[in-house]
Amino acid sequence: MKALFGFLSFIFFLIVLVLLLVGGFIWRTYRKIRVAAERASERQARQHREETGRQRQQYNQRHQTYQAGNNDEMQEDFGPRKTQTATGETIIDNRHQERENKKIFDDSDGEYVDFVEEA
């Protein structure tokens, strides 16, 4: 009887030891994955802040350049272009020359059809 109890105790402690080793391995792996995910998240957030900062800085430089120019320079670069329609209405275009001819839709957006007003 004592031999059977000793054998069962040995098996029990052996199983507990294996479970502790496996549990420790799983816990360490989980922590490594969690730390890697946090670092990746921080890196992505930092890149987003840097990119947003660059865009904001570029916008501010363009805006300051526009405001800093005198009226003669503004007429050349940003000056309004006036167009007269057949009905006598005046259309004033304040867009920058480069942006004036820029496509609104990408080629991947599908077919573009010119608007025709029907009477």
N, CA, C and O of each residue as an XYZ file, in Angstrom:
476
protein
N       0.806     -1.170      0.000
C       0.000      0.000      0.000
C       0.870      1.263      0.000
O       0.601      2.215     -0.733
N       1.904      1.256      0.823
C       2.783      2.405      0.874
C       3.499      2.591     -0.454
O       3.751      3.725     -0.861
N       3.823      1.529     -1.120
C       4.508      1.606     -2.406
C       3.587      2.239     -3.457
O       4.028      3.067     -4.254
N       2.309      1.846     -3.454
C       1.344      2.408     -4.402
C       1.136      3.906     -4.129
O       1.093      4.702     -5.067
N       1.007      4.290     -2.862
C       0.848      5.691     -2.500
C       2.093      6.501     -2.903
O       1.959      7.621     -3.395
N       3.279      5.961     -2.704
C       4.521      6.620     -3.096
C       4.613      6.787     -4.599
O       5.052      7.833     -5.076
N       4.208      5.772     -5.358
C       4.227      5.836     -6.814
C       3.249      6.893     -7.319
O       3.595      7.676     -8.203
N       2.038      6.927     -6.773
C       1.039      7.921     -7.177
C       1.505      9.333     -6.814
O       1.271     10.275     -7.572
N       2.154      9.484     -5.673
C       2.683     10.796     -5.281
C       3.765     11.247     -6.262
O       3.803     12.413     -6.655
N       4.627     10.339     -6.648
C       5.683     10.659     -7.612
C       5.085     11.093     -8.951
O       5.526     12.088     -9.527
N       4.094     10.367     -9.450
C       3.416     10.718    -10.711
C       2.750     12.087    -10.579
O       2.823     12.906    -11.495
N       2.095     12.336     -9.430
C       1.432     13.615     -9.215
C       2.441     14.768     -9.259
O       2.202     15.766     -9.939
N       3.537     14.647     -8.563
C       4.553     15.702     -8.565
C       5.213     15.856     -9.931
O       5.585     16.965    -10.313
N       5.360     14.774    -10.661
C       5.909     14.834    -12.012
C       4.971     15.602    -12.945
O       5.424     16.411    -13.754
N       3.684     15.353    -12.835
C       2.688     16.063    -13.651
C       2.677     17.551    -13.279
O       2.610     18.406    -14.162
N       2.743     17.858    -11.994
C       2.763     19.255    -11.552
C       4.003     19.960    -12.091
O       3.916     21.105    -12.533
N       5.156     19.289    -12.061
C       6.388     19.866    -12.578
C       6.277     20.155    -14.071
O       6.682     21.225    -14.525
N       5.736     19.218    -14.831
C       5.573     19.417    -16.278
C       4.618     20.582    -16.543
O       4.872     21.415    -17.412
N       3.518     20.633    -15.785
C       2.563     21.736    -15.969
C       3.199     23.083    -15.643
O       2.943     24.067    -16.337
N       4.018     23.143    -14.605
C       4.698     24.400    -14.272
C       5.671     24.810    -15.370
O       5.745     25.987    -15.725
N       6.414     23.855    -15.908
C       7.347     24.186    -16.991
C       6.618     24.665    -18.238
O       7.011     25.661    -18.845
N       5.565     23.966    -18.622
C       4.787     24.360    -19.806
C       4.109     25.710    -19.565
O       4.091     26.571    -20.445
N       3.551     25.885    -18.359
C       2.901     27.157    -18.030
C       3.879     28.314    -18.073
O       3.541     29.392    -18.563
N       5.093     28.107    -17.565
C       6.117     29.156    -17.612
C       6.498     29.507    -19.033
O       6.673     30.679    -19.365
N       6.629     28.483    -19.881
C       6.953     28.724    -21.288
C       5.847     29.517    -21.973
O       6.122     30.462    -22.713
N       4.599     29.135    -21.727
C       3.455     29.842    -22.327
C       3.401     31.282    -21.824
O       3.149     32.197    -22.608
N       3.635     31.498    -20.527
C       3.607     32.846    -19.966
C       4.694     33.732    -20.560
O       4.437     34.890    -20.890
N       5.912     33.197    -20.702
C       7.005     33.974    -21.304
C       6.707     34.318    -22.759
O       6.973     35.436    -23.200
N       6.161     33.370    -23.500
C       5.802     33.617    -24.896
C       4.721     34.686    -24.991
O       4.795     35.566    -25.848
N       3.732     34.620    -24.132
C       2.659     35.613    -24.109
C       3.214     37.011    -23.827
O       2.827     37.980    -24.480
N       4.126     37.111    -22.846
C       4.714     38.411    -22.526
C       5.525     38.963    -23.694
O       5.453     40.158    -23.980
N       6.294     38.114    -24.373
C       7.075     38.556    -25.524
C       6.172     39.077    -26.628
O       6.456     40.110    -27.235
N       5.094     38.369    -26.888
C       4.161     38.801    -27.934
C       3.511     40.131    -27.543
O       3.365     41.022    -28.380
N       3.121     40.262    -26.268
C       2.496     41.503    -25.810
C       3.447     42.687    -25.906
O       3.048     43.768    -26.341
N       4.697     42.496    -25.506
C       5.685     43.576    -25.579
C       5.946     43.950    -27.035
O       6.055     45.133    -27.354
N       6.049     42.956    -27.926
C       6.268     43.239    -29.344
C       5.090     44.013    -29.933
O       5.286     44.928    -30.733
N       3.877     43.653    -29.542
C       2.687     44.359    -30.040
C       2.660     45.795    -29.542
O       2.300     46.701    -30.294
N       3.038     46.020    -28.279
C       3.067     47.382    -27.745
C       4.111     48.229    -28.457
O       3.865     49.395    -28.765
N       5.275     47.645    -28.718
C       6.321     48.388    -29.427
C       5.883     48.722    -30.848
O       6.119     49.829    -31.332
N       5.244     47.764    -31.515
C       4.767     48.025    -32.873
C       3.709     49.123    -32.866
O       3.689     49.976    -33.753
N       2.839     49.101    -31.877
C       1.804     50.126    -31.765
C       2.422     51.501    -31.514
O       2.008     52.492    -32.116
N       3.411     51.557    -30.625
C       4.086     52.827    -30.354
C       4.821     53.339    -31.585
O       4.805     54.537    -31.871
N       5.464     52.430    -32.314
C       6.180     52.822    -33.528
C       5.202     53.373    -34.574
O       5.482     54.376    -35.230
N       4.058     52.706    -34.718
C       3.065     53.170    -35.683
C       2.501     54.530    -35.258
O       2.298     55.403    -36.102
N       2.249     54.713    -33.974
C       1.738     56.000    -33.488
C       2.770     57.105    -33.705
O       2.412     58.216    -34.095
N       4.050     56.811    -33.454
C       5.105     57.803    -33.668
C       5.202     58.183    -35.146
O       5.336     59.360    -35.481
N       5.133     57.178    -36.029
C       5.179     57.479    -37.462
C       3.991     58.331    -37.879
O       4.131     59.245    -38.691
N       2.819     58.033    -37.322
C       1.628     58.820    -37.653
C       1.795     60.263    -37.179
O       1.460     61.199    -37.905
N       2.318     60.447    -35.947
C       2.536     61.813    -35.446
C       3.538     62.559    -36.304
O       3.352     63.741    -36.595
N       4.617     61.869    -36.719
C       5.624     62.518    -37.560
C       5.042     62.907    -38.914
O       5.278     64.012    -39.400
N       4.284     62.003    -39.520
C       3.692     62.293    -40.827
C       2.680     63.427    -40.721
O       2.650     64.315    -41.573
N       1.854     63.400    -39.682
C       0.872     64.460    -39.484
C       1.577     65.788    -39.245
O       1.138     66.826    -39.742
N       2.665     65.758    -38.487
C       3.430     66.976    -38.239
C       4.031     67.528    -39.511
O       4.028     68.739    -39.731
N       4.558     66.630    -40.364
C       5.119     67.089    -41.647
C       4.040     67.708    -42.520
O       4.262     68.748    -43.140
N       2.875     67.078    -42.573
C       1.786     67.629    -43.387
C       1.346     68.983    -42.840
O       1.117     69.922    -43.603
N       1.229     69.081    -41.520
C       0.814     70.341    -40.915
C       1.853     71.426    -41.187
O       1.510     72.577    -41.458
N       3.128     71.042    -41.111
C       4.200     72.002    -41.359
C       4.175     72.473    -42.812
O       4.340     73.664    -43.078
N       3.969     71.549    -43.758
C       3.899     71.921    -45.173
C       2.711     72.837    -45.425
O       2.820     73.816    -46.164
N       1.565     72.516    -44.804
C       0.393     73.355    -44.986
C       0.657     74.753    -44.448
O       0.328     75.749    -45.093
N       1.256     74.821    -43.252
C       1.532     76.131    -42.645
C       2.497     76.937    -43.494
O       2.327     78.150    -43.620
N       3.516     76.300    -44.087
C       4.463     77.023    -44.933
C       3.761     77.583    -46.167
O       3.989     78.731    -46.551
N       2.903     76.765    -46.788
C       2.174     77.266    -47.967
C       1.250     78.400    -47.576
O       1.158     79.402    -48.285
N       0.564     78.250    -46.450
C      -0.367     79.270    -46.003
C       0.375     80.565    -45.672
O      -0.095     81.651    -46.012
N       1.533     80.458    -45.009
C       2.310     81.643    -44.680
C       2.868     82.291    -45.937
O       2.918     83.518    -46.026
N       3.291     81.486    -46.916
C       3.799     82.031    -48.176
C       2.697     82.811    -48.877
O       2.940     83.884    -49.429
N       1.497     82.273    -48.855
C       0.367     82.940    -49.493
C       0.068     84.266    -48.799
O      -0.174     85.278    -49.457
N       0.087     84.255    -47.462
C      -0.234     85.472    -46.728
C       0.905     86.481    -46.767
O       0.662     87.686    -46.701
N       2.149     86.006    -46.875
C       3.293     86.902    -46.818
C       3.505     87.667    -48.117
O       4.086     88.752    -48.101
N       3.050     87.128    -49.232
C       3.285     87.778    -50.519
C       2.537     89.093    -50.631
O       1.466     89.263    -50.049
N       3.122     90.039    -51.398
C       2.399     91.302    -51.588
C       1.372     91.119    -52.705
O       1.303     90.051    -53.313
N       0.600     92.121    -52.968
C      -0.507     91.984    -53.911
C      -0.046     91.689    -55.328
O      -0.716     90.947    -56.046
N       1.103     92.260    -55.757
C       1.594     91.992    -57.114
C       1.966     90.523    -57.268
O       1.623     89.898    -58.272
N       2.671     89.963    -56.273
C       3.042     88.556    -56.339
C       1.805     87.676    -56.277
O       1.732     86.644    -56.944
N       0.837     88.088    -55.476
C      -0.370     87.285    -55.352
C      -1.134     87.267    -56.671
O      -1.768     86.262    -56.995
N      -1.089     88.325    -57.417
C      -1.769     88.323    -58.703
C      -1.111     87.350    -59.671
O      -1.794     86.717    -60.476
N       0.220     87.227    -59.600
C       0.913     86.298    -60.485
C       0.654     84.854    -60.087
O       0.278     84.032    -60.923
N       0.855     84.544    -58.806
C       0.773     83.161    -58.364
C      -0.636     82.735    -57.998
O      -1.091     81.660    -58.389
N      -1.322     83.580    -57.247
C      -2.604     83.194    -56.707
C      -3.742     84.097    -57.186
O      -4.875     83.977    -56.719
N      -3.446     84.961    -58.080
C      -4.433     85.949    -58.492
C      -5.661     85.321    -59.124
O      -5.570     84.291    -59.791
N      -6.799     85.942    -58.911
C      -8.025     85.390    -59.482
C      -8.045     85.552    -61.004
O      -7.593     86.556    -61.554
N      -8.577     84.544    -61.645
C      -8.770     84.596    -63.100
C     -10.262     84.742    -63.353
O     -11.073     83.977    -62.830
N     -10.609     85.728    -64.156
C     -12.018     86.011    -64.410
C     -12.392     85.506    -65.791
O     -11.642     85.649    -66.757
N     -13.577     84.910    -65.853
C     -14.101     84.399    -67.120
C     -15.527     84.892    -67.269
O     -16.300     84.892    -66.311
N     -15.870     85.311    -68.477
C     -17.220     85.802    -68.756
C     -17.999     84.692    -69.461
O     -17.513     84.123    -70.438
N     -19.203     84.377    -68.977
C     -20.029     83.367    -69.624
C     -20.861     84.004    -70.724
O     -20.877     85.225    -70.874
N     -21.553     83.170    -71.493
C     -22.384     83.662    -72.601
C     -23.541     84.514    -72.081
O     -24.020     85.403    -72.785
N     -23.985     84.255    -70.878
C     -25.112     85.019    -70.324
C     -24.655     86.298    -69.644
O     -25.484     87.065    -69.153
N     -23.354     86.541    -69.605
C     -22.838     87.762    -69.032
C     -22.405     87.629    -67.579
O     -22.005     88.620    -66.968
N     -22.474     86.428    -67.010
C     -22.037     86.227    -65.632
C     -20.515     86.144    -65.590
O     -19.885     85.632    -66.515
N     -19.939     86.648    -64.518
C     -18.493     86.603    -64.347
C     -18.149     85.490    -63.363
O     -18.703     85.432    -62.264
N     -17.228     84.601    -63.763
C     -16.759     83.516    -62.900
C     -15.341     83.871    -62.471
O     -14.471     84.107    -63.309
N     -15.120     83.906    -61.172
C     -13.798     84.224    -60.635
C     -13.182     82.943    -60.084
O     -13.750     82.300    -59.201
N     -12.010     82.578    -60.613
C     -11.311     81.357    -60.194
C     -10.108     81.750    -59.350
O      -9.163     82.356    -59.854
N     -10.143     81.404    -58.056
C      -9.073     81.757    -57.128
C      -8.058     80.647    -56.925
O      -7.158     80.790    -56.097
N      -8.173     79.552    -57.652
C      -7.250     78.433    -57.458
C      -5.865     78.754    -57.999
O      -5.706     79.588    -58.891
N      -4.868     78.078    -57.444
C      -3.489     78.197    -57.918
C      -3.402     77.568    -59.311
O      -4.142     76.632    -59.611
N      -2.519     78.066    -60.148
C      -2.390     77.610    -61.536
C      -2.180     76.098    -61.629
O      -2.776     75.442    -62.484
N      -1.324     75.534    -60.742
C      -1.062     74.100    -60.786
C      -2.300     73.295    -60.420
O      -2.534     72.220    -60.973
N      -3.084     73.809    -59.499
C      -4.262     73.077    -59.034
C      -5.433     73.221    -60.008
O      -6.359     72.410    -59.996
N      -5.388     74.243    -60.839
C      -6.495     74.524    -61.750
C      -6.722     73.379    -62.735
O      -7.864     73.023    -63.026
N      -5.643     72.809    -63.242
C      -5.770     71.757    -64.248
C      -5.642     70.359    -63.658
O      -5.520     69.386    -64.402
N      -5.669     70.247    -62.343
C      -5.520     68.954    -61.679
C      -6.801     68.136    -61.842
O      -7.909     68.664    -61.754
N      -6.619     66.826    -62.084
C      -7.773     65.941    -62.198
C      -8.479     65.826    -60.851
O      -7.840     65.786    -59.800
N      -9.780     65.773    -60.902
C     -10.558     65.595    -59.687
C     -10.712     64.114    -59.377
O     -10.671     63.708    -58.215
N     -10.890     63.306    -60.423
C     -11.110     61.874    -60.261
C      -9.899     61.108    -60.759
O      -9.251     61.521    -61.720
N      -9.588     59.983    -60.102
C      -8.541     59.089    -60.565
C      -9.065     58.247    -61.714
O     -10.277     58.142    -61.903
N      -8.160     57.641    -62.487
C      -8.569     56.755    -63.565
C      -9.278     55.523    -63.026
O     -10.087     54.916    -63.728
N      -8.985     55.150    -61.793
C      -9.591     53.954    -61.204
C     -10.994     54.221    -60.656
O     -11.652     53.292    -60.189
N     -11.463     55.469    -60.701
C     -12.775     55.802    -60.152
C     -13.921     55.493    -61.102
O     -15.079     55.728    -60.758
N     -13.633     54.979    -62.271
C     -14.691     54.646    -63.211
C     -14.781     55.673    -64.318
O     -13.905     56.523    -64.476
N     -15.846     55.581    -65.075
C     -16.006     56.441    -66.243
C     -16.480     57.818    -65.822
O     -17.362     57.948    -64.973
N     -15.901     58.828    -66.407
C     -16.290     60.214    -66.142
C     -17.062     60.715    -67.342
O     -16.595     60.604    -68.475
N     -18.232     61.261    -67.105
C     -19.079     61.754    -68.188
C     -19.274     63.258    -67.956
O     -19.625     63.680    -66.854
N     -19.044     64.057    -68.994
C     -19.275     65.494    -68.890
C     -20.751     65.768    -68.660
O     -21.623     65.102    -69.219
N     -21.006     66.750    -67.836
C     -22.381     67.113    -67.522
C     -22.956     67.939    -68.671
O     -22.333     68.894    -69.136
N     -24.124     67.567    -69.112
C     -24.821     68.317    -70.156
C     -26.186     68.680    -69.610
O     -26.965     67.815    -69.211
N     -26.464     69.987    -69.599
C     -27.748     70.431    -69.072
C     -28.802     70.358    -70.171
O     -28.618     70.897    -71.262
N     -29.886     69.696    -69.872
C     -30.977     69.577    -70.843
C     -32.074     70.551    -70.472
O     -32.384     70.747    -69.297
N     -32.650     71.152    -71.485
C     -33.708     72.133    -71.226
C     -35.063     71.503    -71.199
O     -36.061     72.193    -70.993
